[in-house]
Structures are given as C-alpha cells and as structure tokens.
Amino acid sequence: MKVLVNGIGNIGTTLLNLLSDYKRLLGIETIYALKNTSIHSWNKTEIMFLKEKGIVLCTKNNTDEFIDFNEIKEEINYVFDCNANSFGIRNKEWYKKLPNLIGCSAQGSEKGFGIPHMAGLNDKIILNQKFAQIVSCNTHSLAAIINLICPKTKDLIEGDFVIVRRSEDLGNHERLVSANVISRHLDKSIGTHHSIDVKDLFRTKNIELNIQSSDITTPSQLLHAVRFNLKTKNNLDQNEICNKLKNNSFLSQTSKFDSNIIFELGRKYGAYGRIYSHAIILSNNLIIDKNNIKGWAFIAQEGNTLISTINAYLIQTKNNNTENAINKIKKDLILKEW
C-alpha cells in the first residue's frame, strides 16, 4: 500500500511519524508527504527529520528539493488529507482523479468531505466508502462520553455539554485570545457546532440524539475541557460508571484537576508528546443523582483524531489485520490513567 499525507502541519507531522512507526503493521510500502508551503531556513530541520524516517517528500511546485507529485500520483492508494479551512473539500476533486485510489480521509473542519467517522463508534459504516471525514477532537469526546454512559443510546433522554476550549496550538500565534470568548449558538435548539456534529455522527447509525452544547474559548494553549450533563432512562452509580470507564479502551481517567499537570504528563509520556484518548474523565468528580450524571473531562486536541484516522485507513483499505492493528496501536498510545 502506498499512502500520501497531504499537509505537514500539527496533525500531518504526527500522523507521518505514527505511520512510519507502524508501517509494517499497517501494510504500508511507501509513505509520501505532500509539502504545500515553502521551505525556509527555519523549517528545514523538521523536513530533514521526516526524510531520515524514510518518508518521501513531494510537491506540486517546481523545485529540485522534492519529487514532482505528478511522477508518483498514479501510485497512490490512500490519501490522508491533513488540511483545514476547506482545503480538504477543495482537494477532494483531484483526489477523485487519482487512478488507483482506494480511500481517503480528511479532518474535522472538512465537514461534507465524506462519511463522519469516529473509531469504535461507526466502524462498519465506512466499509466500502471511499471518503471519510474524521470528526473533530471535541466531537470525539462528546460522542465517547455519550457512548460510555448510554451504550444503548435509546436510553439517553437528554444531554447538555459546555466545551471549554483552548485557543490554539502551542506553536501558533493567530487565534490566542486575551479573555474568555463565548461562541454563538448556530442552532436555537441545539447550540454550537459540537452538538450538531455529534448528532450527524450518530445519524450515520440511524440514531437521533436529544443534545445541546455551548462553547467558551479561554486564553490557554493546553487542553480543552467539557462539562457534561446526561439524563438517562436508567439509574447509575459511581462503581458502575467507573467499571464502564475501566473497560473502555478509547477512554482514560484522572483524579487530577489541573490541565497543566495532565498536559505535562502527555508531553513526557505520550508518543510524540500527545495524548490519544477520546477523552480523560475526572472519575473522582462525578455528580450522580439516580439517572442524572454530571462531570468533567479533559480533551487533548488531535490525538484522538489520529487514532480514528488510522482506523479509517485500515477499514477503507480492507486490511486483513484491522482489529489486531488498531488494538496494538491503542494499547501502545492510550494510557488508561493520567
């Protein structure tokens, strides 16, 4: 299998490293990376790191530094689009023309690119689908919390979420706010795009959810967080929820209340400094009143989407080792407690 990662930013670079690490397990022969922006003296070092890992860099621009993309485009079997701001949507048109393309995925911002996907939720839905959209990190967390508390989603009466967002990645200086900023509700009955996106994700399984969300952006570049409030048809207790959490391979827990500490642990012990759990639930800070469950979870941006991105690749390419491969990667990358 010959794969292409289009976009060498925060998501693309980490994905390239993971694909390189698990190359044999994933059945990958060659990893190409498409560089869309210019190379300068200050970012040449990162490019050299990728080259040293055996990743082949290519470009659509005329340059002697990289392989011309036109020379290898007929070899591409799978594309990981790691762009944002609708670039993935626009790229889809030329992906369709790749003669040997089996499948393709794009990231959360590219809504409409393909079937919304989250690993462990709707795996069967993207089988035989050429295009998949990996839902955002916050969509992962909300959907995973719903799935934890109400695995039979018909038992969910209603859910309400408040997402406390970090501003942007540590390496950026574009959207960092100086004070708390409230997001506008896009839908009068549903709220922000988070609940809209979660509803769309569950609709791929013909499930309708009664949920709402709100959003506040804070002057932080560390972890997102979410306050959840779920009302179910069944009564639950602390032990039952903790057992569910213990047995869920995509979720982690913590007894820590400070995102600085958790972020630092992720930087120390997470592969490439990242946390890959769908969400990290504060298991010692739940409010349970019979059938009403309230609590907090931390969300590490992009780590959870990378697991789902690799999962989509395995499913769309009908890899014979899909279950073993994703279980191995989860075991390696997801720490159960922070």
BELNORBEL-V99160 format. One record per residue. RES is the residue in three letters. PSI is psi as a letter, one per 20 degrees, with the letter a starting at -180 (* if undefined). OMEGA is omega in whole degrees, 0 to 359 (NA if undefined). Layout:
res = {RES;RES}
psi = {PSI;PSI}
omega = {OMEGA;OMEGA}
//
This chain:
res = {MET;LYS;VAL;LEU;VAL;ASN;GLY;ILE;GLY;ASN;ILE;GLY;THR;THR;LEU;LEU;ASN;LEU;LEU;SER;ASP;TYR;LYS;ARG;LEU;LEU;GLY;ILE;GLU;THR;ILE;TYR;ALA;LEU;LYS;ASN;THR;SER;ILE;HIS;SER;TRP;ASN;LYS;THR;GLU;ILE;MET;PHE;LEU;LYS;GLU;LYS;GLY;ILE;VAL;LEU;CYS;THR;LYS;ASN;ASN;THR;ASP;GLU;PHE;ILE;ASP;PHE;ASN;GLU;ILE;LYS;GLU;GLU;ILE;ASN;TYR;VAL;PHE;ASP;CYS;ASN;ALA;ASN;SER;PHE;GLY;ILE;ARG;ASN;LYS;GLU;TRP;TYR;LYS;LYS;LEU;PRO;ASN;LEU;ILE;GLY;CYS;SER;ALA;GLN;GLY;SER;GLU;LYS;GLY;PHE;GLY;ILE;PRO;HIS;MET;ALA;GLY;LEU;ASN;ASP;LYS;ILE;ILE;LEU;ASN;GLN;LYS;PHE;ALA;GLN;ILE;VAL;SER;CYS;ASN;THR;HIS;SER;LEU;ALA;ALA;ILE;ILE;ASN;LEU;ILE;CYS;PRO;LYS;THR;LYS;ASP;LEU;ILE;GLU;GLY;ASP;PHE;VAL;ILE;VAL;ARG;ARG;SER;GLU;ASP;LEU;GLY;ASN;HIS;GLU;ARG;LEU;VAL;SER;ALA;ASN;VAL;ILE;SER;ARG;HIS;LEU;ASP;LYS;SER;ILE;GLY;THR;HIS;HIS;SER;ILE;ASP;VAL;LYS;ASP;LEU;PHE;ARG;THR;LYS;ASN;ILE;GLU;LEU;ASN;ILE;GLN;SER;SER;ASP;ILE;THR;THR;PRO;SER;GLN;LEU;LEU;HIS;ALA;VAL;ARG;PHE;ASN;LEU;LYS;THR;LYS;ASN;ASN;LEU;ASP;GLN;ASN;GLU;ILE;CYS;ASN;LYS;LEU;LYS;ASN;ASN;SER;PHE;LEU;SER;GLN;THR;SER;LYS;PHE;ASP;SER;ASN;ILE;ILE;PHE;GLU;LEU;GLY;ARG;LYS;TYR;GLY;ALA;TYR;GLY;ARG;ILE;TYR;SER;HIS;ALA;ILE;ILE;LEU;SER;ASN;ASN;LEU;ILE;ILE;ASP;LYS;ASN;ASN;ILE;LYS;GLY;TRP;ALA;PHE;ILE;ALA;GLN;GLU;GLY;ASN;THR;LEU;ILE;SER;THR;ILE;ASN;ALA;TYR;LEU;ILE;GLN;THR;LYS;ASN;ASN;ASN;THR;GLU;ASN;ALA;ILE;ASN;LYS;ILE;LYS;LYS;ASP;LEU;ILE;LEU;LYS;GLU;TRP}
psi = {p;p;q;p;o;o;o;m;b;g;g;g;g;g;g;g;g;g;h;g;h;k;g;g;h;i;k;p;g;p;o;q;p;o;o;i;r;q;p;r;h;i;j;h;g;h;h;h;g;g;g;h;j;j;p;o;p;r;q;i;q;o;q;i;h;r;q;p;h;h;h;i;h;i;i;p;h;q;p;o;p;k;r;a;k;j;h;g;g;h;h;h;g;i;h;h;i;p;h;k;p;g;r;q;q;r;r;h;i;l;p;i;h;a;p;p;q;p;p;i;g;l;g;h;h;i;p;j;p;h;p;q;o;o;r;r;g;h;g;g;g;g;h;h;g;g;h;g;h;m;h;n;i;i;i;o;g;q;q;p;q;o;p;o;q;r;g;r;q;h;j;q;l;h;j;o;q;i;r;p;p;p;q;q;p;h;p;h;i;h;c;r;i;g;h;g;h;g;g;h;g;h;h;i;j;k;p;p;q;n;q;q;q;r;p;p;p;r;m;q;k;d;q;r;r;p;p;q;o;p;p;r;h;q;q;q;r;g;h;g;g;h;g;g;g;h;i;o;i;i;q;r;r;q;j;q;i;o;h;g;g;g;g;h;h;h;h;g;i;q;p;k;j;r;p;j;q;h;q;o;p;n;i;j;k;q;o;o;n;e;j;o;p;q;a;q;q;q;p;p;p;h;g;h;h;h;g;h;g;h;g;g;g;g;g;h;j;l;p;i;k;g;g;h;g;h;h;g;g;g;h;h;h;o;p;h;p;*}
omega = {177;188;179;170;181;181;183;176;183;180;185;182;179;178;179;179;180;178;178;181;185;186;182;180;183;179;182;178;183;175;174;174;180;180;185;183;185;175;177;181;184;179;179;183;181;178;180;177;182;179;181;178;177;179;184;181;179;183;173;179;179;179;178;185;185;175;175;183;181;181;185;188;180;179;190;177;181;179;170;178;183;178;178;174;175;177;178;178;180;180;184;183;179;172;181;183;178;192;184;181;176;182;184;174;174;188;192;182;186;181;183;180;182;180;176;184;169;181;178;182;184;183;184;186;184;174;183;174;184;185;179;174;178;186;187;181;179;175;175;187;180;181;181;178;176;182;179;185;183;178;169;190;176;179;178;178;177;178;179;184;170;181;176;191;164;185;186;179;181;184;183;178;185;188;181;183;181;178;179;182;179;177;178;174;182;180;186;181;184;179;185;184;183;179;176;182;177;178;179;178;181;178;176;177;180;178;176;181;174;183;176;177;171;191;172;178;185;178;181;174;182;186;164;171;177;171;182;179;184;175;186;177;184;175;178;174;184;182;181;180;180;176;176;181;180;184;180;187;181;185;176;176;176;171;182;184;187;182;176;182;181;178;180;177;177;179;181;193;177;178;182;174;184;174;191;180;173;175;176;186;176;189;180;184;179;171;184;178;182;184;179;184;179;178;181;172;172;181;177;184;169;180;181;180;179;175;181;178;178;178;179;178;182;182;184;179;178;178;182;184;188;185;180;183;183;177;177;182;177;181;181;192;187;173;186;180;180;NA}
//
